[in-house]
Amino acid sequence: MTTTAFDSDNRVAITAVTGFLGSGKTRYINQLLQQPGMANTVVIVNEIGQLGIDQANWSFVQPSTILLEGGCLCCQMQGSMSATLQRLFTDALARTIPRFNRIIVETSGLADASALRFTLHSDFFLKERFYYNGCICIVDVVNADKQSAYIEWSRQLVQADLVLLSGTDCAAGDQALGVAQHVSTLTDAPAMSIPQFFANENTLDVLSKLQISPRPGTGFSHFMTGPLAGAIVTNRRGLAQEQDLAPNRAHQPPKPQSSLRPVQTHSAIKIVTLAFTQPLRRSVFNQALEVMLAGLGTTLIRAKALLRFVDDPGLYLFNIVHAQRYPAQRLRAAQEQDPTAMVLFLDGATQLARLPQAEDFYRL
Ligand SMILES: Nc1nc2c(ncn2[C@@H]2O[C@H](COP(=O)(O)OP(=O)(O)OP(=O)(O)O)[C@@H](O)[C@H]2O)c(=O)[nH]1
């Protein structure tokens, strides 16, 4: 029988999904929502920027989505989170929204789970109705080397109860294993690839046991040998073992445990939003994009855009993560009120002669 928020003594589980910019949080949650038993899930998305790119993306895949936009959960949005959860509870009680039995919070790519934990711990109204179920941190193995230079990457991992490796389908050689080893120097949470996570028979069970997963060295291995078989476990020296990702390398010589890498501060990432007021001409957009990317070079960490084109009724989502450009995805037919914009996350330590402008995409 499914329980709801309103059965007696049943608080609603809130699970955080963190991960650096473009690591694959949205894609993972989309996959998760397709799993049996995931109906009645509310997703709260915290997006930096004012233009609702994630809202359009999410409302395409699932209607029960709430967008907290404008700031990062760890900096400015704690009050909004608290108000949102209170509102969710009272609206469901009044039956103005469908009842729900699970909440997933997708943090911005620069936030970690600590603000959410603090909110749930310190607000008495919320404490009686919700509980913190743990944190899944997504790590992009292809870009981990670059991203680990930012303090947010490490902070997210320190808060993790389960680490999921994305991009393993694009990773070279033993890249995933190397990242797992690096991750193990920051957390003893179990790590596995996203396909391994979904290969587990009961993903819901895994989700509900996040915070009771045994840590390496505790002598309790049921979690690893049971539903999470295939996890990358680490020994006390941080050496990854027993993984399906690199089955021939189970007996590697131990590497010295790495220390925290020198990091840049939160403000080292510059956020630029380009608002497009008119549909774009595809050919002009493509050329301007090439020029912009060439100019930004390695300064670009992440770009995402919601776009409309002349003579095309569709609304398109466009993703770039470092040098990787993903094909534009048609979300649905565009509506008049859809905002169209591009948000760029740039390495703030790099001095740029000129920041990109929306006008660049309208002229050759
Ligand atoms: N091939 C491949 N592509 C992936 C994987 N994970 C994410 N992507 C792609 O990477 C891009 C960014 O993924 P998102 O899910 O939007 O990343 P995000 O973490 O939600 O991004 P932000 O909210 O901006 O931090 C999208 O085009 C995804 O389809 C993966 O494991 N394999």
The ligand as a Gaussian input file, in Angstrom:
#p B3LYP/6-31G(d) Opt

LIG

0 1
 N       26.092000      10.753000     -22.911000
 C       25.730000      11.200000     -21.694000
 N       25.231000      12.442000     -21.579000
 C       24.883000      12.879000     -20.354000
 C       25.038000      12.068000     -19.187000
 N       24.611000      12.784000     -18.129000
 C       24.212000      13.982000     -18.602000
 N       24.371000      14.040000     -19.930000
 C       24.061000      15.186000     -20.824000
 O       24.727000      16.324000     -20.278000
 C       23.916000      17.494000     -20.449000
 C       23.709000      18.144000     -19.094000
 O       22.913000      17.263000     -18.309000
 P       21.851000      17.820000     -17.248000
 O       21.099000      16.650000     -16.731000
 O       21.091000      18.958000     -17.801000
 O       22.859000      18.372000     -16.137000
 P       22.485000      19.139000     -14.788000
 O       23.405000      18.629000     -13.752000
 O       21.035000      19.037000     -14.498000
 O       22.879000      20.621000     -15.211000
 P       22.785000      21.973000     -14.338000
 O       21.381000      22.034000     -13.785000
 O       23.062000      23.065000     -15.290000
 O       23.824000      21.892000     -13.277000
 C       22.621000      17.034000     -21.093000
 O       22.695000      17.245000     -22.493000
 C       22.569000      15.547000     -20.777000
 O       21.829000      14.805000     -21.731000
 C       25.570000      10.736000     -19.349000
 O       25.749000       9.954000     -18.400000
 N       25.901000      10.373000     -20.632000

